[in-house]
Amino acid sequence: MENDTLISKNPWQQKKPQLWWRGSMIAPSTTLLSTARFHPRMRLMKMAKNFPDLLNVAFSGVHQTLLTQWGEKNIDIILKEIHARFVEYEDFWEHAPKFKFLLVAPGVTQSHQLSYVLRSGSVPLIVSDVTFEHLFPLLLPWKHYVPIQGDLANLVPVLEQLLQDDDLAHRIAQAAQDLAIERLQPVGTYCYLSSALQKLQNLTGRQDHFLKKFSNAFTHIPLIDLAKENPRFLPIQERLKERRKVFFVCNMLTCLQWGFGF
């Protein structure tokens, strides 16, 4: 792949001063229906109603796993509550680089759009999550991206700060794109995958030498008489007999209490 097919060349001054995000309505399988509204993508939709001039965000669809997990009726209720907006699929490279601020919001895991956002020449705003892309350790907050809290509480204040300090926003966007040009080339990705697969093979490959070394230790299973080891331990048959005796006595007492005969 050539370099210019990976990097957006939209001039900074021609970008719209808004935040852009598109993605599917999806959440981890462990997300309860009662807490669905607190997922970052759901929160984002609700916030957009109050800040329509600042947040240009929309769902591109509802993922099938949610339809199966929560049911269409419940999803319709949630969509109405969060005032969700839907649009047809929009190509990232055709639309996203036209905006100054691009959000990376987790779905089931952190969004795969991160590498695209870094190349876009816009400011990456990354929502905090327990998962992250392999390239995340390369990034420095407020140098290559702007960190956003998982509950999106600082999203609007951060956008207002960046709008007031256009030079800061431009520097972050440029630093992110420079990093992408330097470190996110296809050859680098192939090297990373090769190294990761090699290490995975070392962890999960055939372990014949270990099996041969320890195979003699598993030639037989020793029989242990627990009754000899512990005088309080009764063999299983005797324990069952004791349990039957206790059960019989309890039944007798119950019948006598209620005046029943045997």
C-alpha positions as CSV (number, residue, x, y, z in Angstrom):
1,M,0.0,0.0,0.0
2,E,1.3,3.5,-0.8
3,N,1.6,6.1,1.9
4,D,-1.0,8.5,0.3
5,T,-3.7,5.8,0.4
6,L,-3.5,5.7,4.2
7,I,-3.2,9.4,5.1
8,S,-5.9,12.1,4.8
9,K,-4.8,15.4,3.2
10,N,-7.8,17.5,4.2
11,P,-6.5,20.9,5.2
12,W,-7.1,21.8,8.9
13,Q,-8.7,25.1,8.2
14,Q,-11.3,23.5,6.0
15,K,-12.4,21.0,8.6
16,K,-15.7,21.6,10.4
17,P,-15.4,22.5,14.1
18,Q,-17.5,19.5,15.2
19,L,-17.1,16.1,16.7
20,W,-17.9,13.2,14.3
21,W,-18.7,9.6,15.1
22,R,-20.4,6.7,13.4
23,G,-20.8,3.2,14.6
24,S,-23.2,0.4,15.4
25,M,-25.3,0.1,18.5
26,I,-23.5,-2.7,20.3
27,A,-22.4,-3.6,23.9
28,P,-20.6,-6.4,25.6
29,S,-22.7,-9.5,26.2
30,T,-22.3,-9.0,30.0
31,T,-24.2,-5.6,29.8
32,L,-27.5,-5.8,31.5
33,L,-30.6,-4.3,29.9
34,S,-31.0,-2.2,33.1
35,T,-27.6,-0.6,32.6
36,A,-27.5,-0.3,28.8
37,R,-28.2,3.4,29.0
38,F,-24.8,3.9,30.7
39,H,-22.8,2.4,27.9
40,P,-20.6,5.1,26.2
41,R,-22.3,4.8,22.8
42,M,-25.8,5.1,24.4
43,R,-24.6,8.1,26.5
44,L,-23.2,9.8,23.4
45,M,-26.6,9.6,21.6
46,K,-28.4,11.2,24.6
47,M,-25.7,14.0,24.8
48,A,-26.1,14.8,21.2
49,K,-29.7,15.9,21.7
50,N,-28.5,18.7,24.0
51,F,-25.4,19.7,21.9
52,P,-26.5,19.2,18.2
53,D,-24.2,21.9,16.9
54,L,-21.2,20.3,18.6
55,L,-21.8,16.5,18.3
56,N,-22.4,15.1,14.8
57,V,-23.0,11.5,15.9
58,A,-25.2,8.7,14.7
59,F,-25.7,4.9,14.8
60,S,-25.2,3.1,11.5
61,G,-27.4,0.2,12.7
62,V,-28.2,-2.2,15.6
63,H,-25.9,-5.2,15.9
64,Q,-27.7,-8.5,15.6
65,T,-26.2,-9.7,18.9
66,L,-28.1,-7.0,20.8
67,L,-31.4,-7.9,19.1
68,T,-30.9,-11.5,20.2
69,Q,-29.7,-10.5,23.7
70,W,-32.3,-7.8,24.6
71,G,-35.1,-8.2,22.1
72,E,-36.4,-5.7,19.5
73,K,-39.0,-4.3,21.8
74,N,-36.5,-3.4,24.6
75,I,-34.1,-2.0,22.1
76,D,-36.8,0.3,20.7
77,I,-37.5,1.6,24.2
78,I,-33.8,2.4,24.7
79,L,-33.5,4.1,21.4
80,K,-36.4,6.4,22.2
81,E,-35.0,7.2,25.6
82,I,-31.6,8.1,24.3
83,H,-33.0,9.9,21.2
84,A,-30.8,7.9,18.9
85,R,-30.1,9.1,15.4
86,F,-29.6,6.7,12.5
87,V,-27.9,7.2,9.2
88,E,-27.0,5.0,6.3
89,Y,-23.5,3.6,6.2
90,E,-20.9,6.4,5.6
91,D,-17.4,5.7,4.3
92,F,-14.9,6.8,6.9
93,W,-12.4,8.4,4.5
94,E,-15.1,10.2,2.6
95,H,-16.8,11.9,5.7
96,A,-14.7,11.7,8.9
97,P,-11.6,13.8,7.8
98,K,-13.9,16.7,7.1
99,F,-14.3,17.3,10.9
100,K,-11.8,18.5,13.4
101,F,-12.6,16.1,16.1
102,L,-13.1,12.3,15.8
103,L,-14.3,10.1,18.7
104,V,-13.1,6.6,19.3
105,A,-15.8,4.9,21.4
106,P,-15.7,1.3,22.6
107,G,-18.4,-1.2,21.6
108,V,-17.7,-4.7,22.8
109,T,-14.0,-3.8,22.9
110,Q,-12.1,-0.7,21.9
111,S,-13.1,0.5,18.4
112,H,-11.0,-0.7,15.5
113,Q,-11.3,2.9,14.0
114,L,-8.3,4.1,16.1
115,S,-5.8,3.6,13.3
116,Y,-8.0,5.4,10.8
117,V,-8.6,8.3,13.2
118,L,-4.9,8.8,13.7
119,R,-4.4,9.0,10.0
120,S,-7.2,11.4,9.5
121,G,-5.5,14.7,10.4
122,S,-8.2,15.4,12.9
123,V,-8.0,15.3,16.7
124,P,-8.5,11.8,18.1
125,L,-10.7,11.8,21.3
126,I,-10.4,8.3,22.8
127,V,-13.0,7.1,25.4
128,S,-11.4,5.2,28.3
129,D,-12.0,1.5,28.3
130,V,-10.5,-1.7,29.8
131,T,-9.6,-2.9,26.3
132,F,-7.3,-1.1,23.8
133,E,-5.7,-1.5,20.4
134,H,-2.2,-2.9,20.1
135,L,-0.9,0.5,19.1
136,F,-2.3,2.3,22.1
137,P,1.0,2.2,24.1
138,L,2.6,4.4,21.4
139,L,0.2,7.2,22.2
140,L,0.7,10.0,24.7
141,P,-2.3,11.9,26.1
142,W,-2.7,15.5,25.0
143,K,0.1,14.9,22.5
144,H,-1.4,12.3,20.1
145,Y,-4.9,12.1,21.4
146,V,-7.3,13.6,24.0
147,P,-8.5,11.2,26.8
148,I,-12.2,11.1,27.4
149,Q,-13.7,9.6,30.6
150,G,-15.8,6.4,30.3
151,D,-18.9,8.2,31.3
152,L,-18.2,11.1,28.8
153,A,-18.5,13.6,31.6
154,N,-15.6,15.6,30.2
155,L,-16.4,15.3,26.6
156,V,-18.2,18.7,26.1
157,P,-15.7,20.7,28.3
158,V,-12.8,19.2,26.4
159,L,-14.4,20.1,23.0
160,E,-15.0,23.6,24.2
161,Q,-11.4,23.9,25.4
162,L,-10.1,22.7,22.0
163,L,-12.4,25.1,20.1
164,Q,-11.0,27.9,22.1
165,D,-7.4,26.8,21.6
166,D,-7.3,26.0,17.9
167,D,-3.5,25.8,17.9
168,L,-3.5,23.1,20.5
169,A,-6.0,21.1,18.6
170,H,-4.1,21.4,15.4
171,R,-0.8,20.3,17.1
172,I,-2.5,17.2,18.5
173,A,-4.0,16.3,15.1
174,Q,-0.7,16.8,13.4
175,A,1.2,14.8,16.0
176,A,-1.3,11.9,15.7
177,Q,-0.9,11.9,11.9
178,D,2.9,12.1,12.1
179,L,2.9,9.1,14.4
180,A,0.7,7.2,11.9
181,I,3.0,8.0,9.0
182,E,6.0,6.9,11.0
183,R,4.7,3.8,12.8
184,L,1.5,2.6,11.2
185,Q,2.7,1.5,7.8
186,P,1.6,-1.9,6.5
187,V,5.1,-3.4,6.8
188,G,5.1,-2.5,10.5
189,T,1.7,-4.2,11.0
190,Y,2.9,-7.3,9.3
191,C,6.0,-7.4,11.5
192,Y,3.9,-7.0,14.6
193,L,1.6,-9.8,13.6
194,S,4.5,-12.1,12.8
195,S,6.1,-11.4,16.2
196,A,2.8,-11.9,18.0
197,L,2.1,-15.2,16.2
198,Q,5.6,-16.5,16.9
199,K,5.2,-15.7,20.6
200,L,1.8,-17.4,20.6
201,Q,3.3,-20.5,19.0
202,N,6.0,-20.6,21.7
203,L,3.3,-20.5,24.4
204,T,0.9,-23.0,22.8
205,G,3.0,-25.2,20.6
206,R,3.7,-28.9,21.0
207,Q,5.2,-29.7,24.4
208,D,6.5,-33.2,23.7
209,H,9.7,-32.7,25.6
210,F,7.8,-31.9,28.7
211,L,5.5,-34.9,28.3
212,K,8.4,-37.3,27.8
213,K,10.2,-35.9,30.8
214,F,7.3,-36.4,33.2
215,S,5.5,-39.4,31.7
216,N,7.0,-41.9,34.0
217,A,5.5,-40.1,37.0
218,F,2.0,-41.0,35.8
219,T,2.2,-44.8,35.3
220,H,-0.3,-45.6,38.1
221,I,-2.7,-43.9,40.5
222,P,-2.0,-44.8,44.1
223,L,-5.0,-46.1,46.2
224,I,-5.4,-44.3,49.5
225,D,-7.5,-45.7,52.4
226,L,-8.8,-42.5,54.0
227,A,-10.3,-44.5,56.9
228,K,-6.8,-45.5,57.9
229,E,-5.4,-42.0,57.5
230,N,-8.2,-40.5,59.5
231,P,-10.1,-42.5,62.1
232,R,-13.0,-40.1,61.9
233,F,-13.5,-40.9,58.2
234,L,-16.1,-43.5,57.4
235,P,-16.2,-45.5,54.2
236,I,-19.0,-44.4,51.9
237,Q,-21.3,-47.4,52.6
238,E,-21.1,-46.8,56.4
239,R,-21.7,-43.1,55.9
240,L,-24.9,-43.8,53.9
241,K,-26.1,-46.2,56.6
242,E,-25.6,-43.4,59.2
243,R,-27.5,-41.0,57.1
244,R,-30.4,-43.4,56.7
245,K,-30.5,-43.9,60.4
246,V,-30.7,-40.1,61.1
247,F,-33.4,-39.7,58.4
248,F,-35.5,-42.5,59.9
249,V,-35.3,-41.0,63.4
250,C,-36.2,-37.6,62.1
251,N,-39.3,-39.1,60.4
252,M,-40.3,-40.8,63.6
253,L,-40.1,-37.6,65.6
254,T,-42.1,-35.7,63.0
255,C,-44.9,-38.3,63.0
256,L,-45.0,-38.3,66.8
257,Q,-45.2,-34.5,66.9
258,W,-48.2,-34.5,64.6
259,G,-49.8,-37.6,66.2
260,F,-49.4,-39.9,63.2
261,G,-48.9,-43.6,63.7
262,F,-46.4,-45.8,61.9
